[in-house]
Amino acid sequence: MFGRVERVERLSPHMVRVVLGGGGLDDFSPGPWTDGYVNAYFLPACAPYTVPFDVDAVRALPAAQRPATRRYSVRRWDPEARELTIDFVVHGDTGVAGPWAAGARPGDLLQLTGPSGSYSPDSDADWHLMIGDASALPAIAASLAHIPAGTPVHVLAEVGGPADELRLTSPGDLHVSWLYRDANPGADDLAVHALDKLDRPPGRVQAFVHGEAVINRALRRHLLVDWQLPREALSVSPYWRRRFTDERWREVKSGWLREVEHDA
């Protein structure tokens, strides 16, 4: 499966939106999740193949010629236009996917597999809590669209600064708190402190906590131990880990997750 770049839009200094279309998405189905994600494949300059390619076949190539795989949330799927929207966090020339998105032009091709996912808002919850950094904003924004009308939903969003804020909307009673990391360099507890100050609505909450691993771990423990949330009311996913490359994080992630299970 692959998409052709139709449009590119700069949403903020560190977020680029890429809209994909074309016949290569004919088999795409979004699934039942609001945190659905696809695996995107980015070719090295020395790749002796082009999109579309056989994903299994390229695994037999030398490591330097294999595509880099990155996981990205589905921001929106338009079934009428058959267009897939993906929002990419970009930090200059750092990384693989960000520079590709920043330089993407109409007609460029991107190979994909998926989607998959694990979360969607529970319509029976009395209120919703969503916490994440810039990497989680696409999934949060997609999920907000499915909050029942009038149901309270609180978002704690950690970004670099005011310029990185995005417009979030929901049929629910939406409350957004922006947490600025650039004003608190090195702090891993911004979201935990914001959570402590939250004026909690009454009733049963469903929580969505995705983003950086160390911050997610602290929030998970806080919600399970201090808030006494049942595990089934909490969706936690560490997308990335500070000071780790994506490849290194994948190598240690399963062990990390086992350690986290001992926290609570």
C-alpha positions, -999 to 999 in steps of 0.1 A, spaced: 0 0 0 13 35 -8 1 70 -10 9 99 -34 15 133 -18 -14 156 -27 -9 185 -4 16 197 23 8 222 50 30 237 77 7 237 108 33 251 132 71 255 134 74 218 144 44 202 127 39 194 90 7 180 76 10 156 46 -22 146 27 -18 113 7 -41 101 -20 -41 80 -52 -49 44 -62 -23 30 -39 -47 36 -10 -76 17 -26 -73 -11 1 -69 13 30 -95 9 58 -92 30 90 -103 4 115 -123 10 147 -97 30 166 -92 67 170 -55 62 177 -49 42 145 -14 43 131 4 32 100 40 21 95 57 44 70 88 34 50 115 59 42 141 49 16 178 56 20 195 75 -8 213 43 -19 181 22 -22 181 1 -54 143 2 -55 115 27 -55 79 29 -41 60 6 -44 82 -22 -33 79 -57 -17 84 -50 20 94 -86 27 119 -87 -1 138 -56 9 145 -72 43 170 -94 26 191 -64 14 221 -51 32 212 -30 62 223 3 46 198 -3 17 168 -12 38 140 15 44 137 31 78 104 24 94 85 49 115 50 47 131 26 76 126 -9 82 138 -37 86 112 -49 122 117 -78 118 93 -92 94 67 -116 109 42 -135 80 27 -151 101 0 -119 117 -14 -99 86 -4 -73 108 13 -51 100 43 -38 128 64 -7 124 86 8 151 108 46 149 112 67 164 141 97 180 125 130 193 141 150 206 112 173 179 97 170 157 127 156 122 121 143 105 90 105 111 87 105 148 97 129 159 70 110 138 45 77 155 54 93 190 54 106 184 19 76 165 6 61 177 -27 30 167 -46 36 135 -65 60 120 -40 52 85 -29 52 70 6 49 32 13 27 22 42 14 -8 61 -14 -10 86 -33 6 101 -36 -8 136 -45 7 170 -59 0 204 -80 30 217 -112 48 211 -133 70 235 -157 51 256 -191 67 251 -202 55 286 -174 74 304 -185 104 325 -154 124 313 -122 119 294 -86 128 301 -60 130 273 -23 138 280 5 139 254 33 158 237 35 169 201 39 133 189 5 124 205 -14 155 192 -26 139 160 -41 109 179 -55 133 205 -71 155 178 -85 125 160 -100 111 193 -115 144 203 -138 142 173 -154 111 188 -162 125 223 -199 125 228 -215 160 227 -213 178 260 -191 152 277 -162 169 296 -128 162 281 -95 176 295 -64 178 274 -29 184 289 -6 190 259 31 195 262 47 214 234 78 236 229 60 270 232 30 290 222 39 289 185 34 251 186 -2 252 198 -27 237 174 -64 243 171 -82 214 189 -120 210 186 -145 184 199 -182 179 203 -174 174 240 -170 201 266 -133 207 258 -107 221 282 -71 224 269 -40 232 290 -8 239 270 24 231 288 55 248 275 87 227 276 110 254 263 102 275 294 111 245 316 141 228 299 149 193 313 117 190 333 99 157 330 71 165 355 52 193 338 22 170 330 23 154 365 21 188 381 -6 199 357 -25 167 366 -23 175 403 -39 209 397 -67 196 375 -102 203 387 -116 168 381 -152 164 370 -172 138 389 -177 103 377 -158 77 358 -129 88 337 -112 72 307 -76 83 303 -54 84 272 -17 90 279 7 87 249 40 103 240 75 103 256 84 72 276 97 86 309 69 111 312 43 84 304 57 61 331 53 88 357 18 96 346 8 60 345 20 54 381 3 86 392 -31 76 377 -30 40 388 -16 46 423 -27 81 434 -59 83 414 -67 46 418 -78 42 382 -85 7 371 -62 -5 344 -90 -9 319 -97 29 321 -62 38 310 -45 37 276 -8 43 278 17 41 249 53 53 249 59 65 214 95 75 219 122 81 245 143 112 249 180 107 239 172 74 222 171 69 184 140 52 172 160 21 164 176 20 199 142 26 215 127 -3 197 155 -26 209 149 -18 246 112 -10 246 99 -45 255 122 -47 285 112 -12 295 75 -21 293 81 -51 316 98 -28 341 69 -4 340 45 -31 349 62 -35 382 54 2 391 17 -4 396 
